[in-house]
Amino acid sequence: MPPVPDASTVRDFLAHTIAVLHEATGAFAKIATATTPTDAHDDTIAIAILVRGHLSGLTWTFPVELARDAVRRMVPPEIARVPELDGALCEAAAGELANILTGRGARILEAHGVAIELTPPMRVTGAAPGTIARLETSRGVVEVVFHRAAVGFR
């Protein structure tokens, strides 16, 4: 059985993700060439979406600044500026962003024969092993890991 997802599927998924990411955050992105996994840092938020089907999950790691950009677009300005809500709002925005990107990208995966059924997003401390893809943005690198086998999320 060939690896799921294959390189063509990942490339098409990322190409679609670029447009959706721009719509949700205003950030421009391009497909990165590096594939070495990164550890989650204080300046990133990792979100896992468990799925059923050909994959067991996807983990997105977003720069906090990109999550702030999403907050600015998702909530009224007077709420987005409340400092004590910054962390919680950024985490919620990252979760919603992961949900949007995965949900819209599911159509691309399905077109390549990769069927998935989504579950709600959850915050994790890092990504489990899998097929790694990255997008470079002016706010930092967005990483998505496609998990083929059942994995334990941290």
Backbone torsions as a table, in degrees:
resi	resn	phi	psi	omega
1	MET	NA	131.5	179.8
2	PRO	-68.3	157.1	179.1
3	PRO	-62.1	144.7	178.0
4	VAL	-118.6	122.7	-5.6
5	PRO	-85.2	155.6	177.3
6	ASP	-83.7	173.6	-174.8
7	ALA	-59.9	-39.0	179.6
8	SER	-64.6	-41.4	178.9
9	THR	-63.6	-46.2	179.6
10	VAL	-61.3	-45.4	180.0
11	ARG	-59.6	-46.6	179.1
12	ASP	-65.9	-39.2	177.5
13	PHE	-60.4	-47.0	-179.4
14	LEU	-65.8	-40.7	179.1
15	ALA	-59.7	-40.6	177.5
16	HIS	-69.5	-39.5	-178.8
17	THR	-61.4	-35.6	-178.9
18	ILE	-56.9	-46.3	-179.1
19	ALA	-67.2	-42.0	-178.8
20	VAL	-67.8	-40.9	178.1
21	LEU	-61.3	-42.5	177.8
22	HIS	-63.2	-42.6	178.9
23	GLU	-61.5	-39.9	-175.5
24	ALA	-82.3	-28.0	-174.2
25	THR	-125.9	-17.5	-174.7
26	GLY	86.3	-4.6	-177.9
27	ALA	-81.3	141.3	172.1
28	PHE	-92.3	143.3	-177.7
29	ALA	-138.1	160.4	172.2
30	LYS	-142.0	156.0	-179.3
31	ILE	-68.9	128.6	179.3
32	ALA	-88.0	155.8	-179.3
33	THR	-95.6	-22.4	-178.6
34	ALA	-70.9	140.7	-179.6
35	THR	-124.3	6.6	177.8
36	THR	-72.8	130.4	-178.9
37	PRO	-66.2	151.2	176.1
38	THR	-113.0	151.0	174.3
39	ASP	-83.5	148.7	176.4
40	ALA	-66.4	138.8	178.7
41	HIS	-121.8	174.9	177.2
42	ASP	-61.3	-25.0	-177.5
43	ASP	-94.9	15.3	175.6
44	THR	-132.6	160.2	175.3
45	ILE	-128.8	121.3	179.2
46	ALA	-100.7	130.8	-178.7
47	ILE	-128.4	127.3	177.0
48	ALA	-104.8	141.2	172.8
49	ILE	-121.5	110.2	177.2
50	LEU	-75.8	144.0	179.9
51	VAL	-136.6	162.7	172.4
52	ARG	-115.7	144.5	-179.9
53	GLY	129.3	-138.9	-178.1
54	HIS	-72.1	-17.6	176.6
55	LEU	-121.5	158.2	175.1
56	SER	-101.7	-10.9	177.7
57	GLY	171.2	169.0	172.2
58	LEU	-131.5	138.6	174.4
59	THR	-118.2	126.1	177.6
60	TRP	-105.3	135.7	172.3
61	THR	-120.3	119.1	-176.5
62	PHE	-113.3	141.7	169.2
63	PRO	-64.2	141.6	179.4
64	VAL	-56.5	-39.1	-179.7
65	GLU	-61.7	-34.1	177.0
66	LEU	-69.8	-38.5	175.6
67	ALA	-63.3	-38.6	176.2
68	ARG	-61.9	-39.8	176.8
69	ASP	-61.3	-40.1	177.8
70	ALA	-64.8	-40.4	177.9
71	VAL	-58.6	-45.7	-178.8
72	ARG	-58.8	-30.2	180.0
73	ARG	-89.4	-21.8	-173.0
74	MET	-96.5	-26.3	-175.4
75	VAL	-123.8	158.6	177.9
76	PRO	-59.7	145.7	-176.4
77	PRO	-54.7	-37.3	-178.0
78	GLU	-66.4	-28.0	177.2
79	ILE	-82.5	-41.1	-177.8
80	ALA	-61.9	-22.1	-178.0
81	ARG	-91.9	-2.1	-178.9
82	VAL	-75.2	112.2	-172.5
83	PRO	-59.1	-41.6	-176.4
84	GLU	-69.3	-15.9	177.4
85	LEU	-93.5	-5.7	-174.5
86	ASP	-53.8	-51.8	-178.2
87	GLY	-62.4	-47.7	-179.4
88	ALA	-66.0	-40.9	178.9
89	LEU	-66.6	-40.2	178.6
90	CYS	-64.0	-42.1	178.4
91	GLU	-64.5	-43.4	178.6
92	ALA	-64.4	-41.2	179.2
93	ALA	-65.2	-40.3	178.0
94	ALA	-63.6	-40.1	177.1
95	GLY	-63.0	-43.9	179.0
96	GLU	-67.9	-38.6	177.7
97	LEU	-62.6	-45.2	177.3
98	ALA	-60.5	-41.4	179.3
99	ASN	-62.9	-46.7	179.9
100	ILE	-63.2	-49.3	-177.5
101	LEU	-63.3	-41.6	179.6
102	THR	-70.0	-44.4	-179.3
103	GLY	-61.5	-46.2	179.1
104	ARG	-72.3	-33.1	177.9
105	GLY	-72.8	-18.8	179.6
106	ALA	-59.7	-32.7	177.6
107	ARG	-64.4	-38.5	178.8
108	ILE	-67.6	-44.9	178.1
109	LEU	-59.2	-45.4	-179.6
110	GLU	-60.5	-39.0	178.4
111	ALA	-62.4	-23.3	177.7
112	HIS	-97.8	9.7	178.2
113	GLY	84.0	13.8	178.6
114	VAL	-104.4	101.4	-178.3
115	ALA	-91.7	134.7	176.8
116	ILE	-140.3	154.8	173.9
117	GLU	-127.0	122.8	-171.1
118	LEU	-82.0	153.4	168.6
119	THR	-121.0	167.4	-179.0
120	PRO	-61.7	151.1	179.7
121	PRO	-71.2	154.0	175.2
122	MET	-142.6	145.7	178.4
123	ARG	-73.8	136.4	177.0
124	VAL	-132.5	167.0	-179.0
125	THR	-91.3	-10.7	178.5
126	GLY	-179.3	170.8	-177.5
127	ALA	-92.0	140.7	171.9
128	ALA	-76.1	170.1	-179.2
129	PRO	-61.8	151.5	177.9
130	GLY	168.6	-169.9	177.0
131	THR	-78.9	121.3	-173.4
132	ILE	-102.4	136.6	174.3
133	ALA	-137.2	151.1	-177.3
134	ARG	-136.4	149.4	171.5
135	LEU	-121.1	134.4	175.2
136	GLU	-93.6	131.7	175.0
137	THR	-129.0	169.4	176.5
138	SER	-68.7	-16.0	179.4
139	ARG	-94.7	-3.5	-178.4
140	GLY	127.7	-172.8	-176.5
141	VAL	-92.0	132.7	171.4
142	VAL	-100.2	127.5	-179.9
143	GLU	-116.0	139.6	172.6
144	VAL	-127.8	131.8	178.3
145	VAL	-115.9	125.8	177.1
146	PHE	-94.4	120.1	-177.6
147	HIS	-100.0	117.1	-176.8
148	ARG	-83.6	-52.7	-177.3
149	ALA	-93.3	165.1	176.9
150	ALA	-58.9	128.5	-178.3
151	VAL	-129.0	157.7	175.3
152	GLY	-95.1	121.7	179.5
153	PHE	-88.6	146.3	-177.7
154	ARG	-100.9	NA	NA
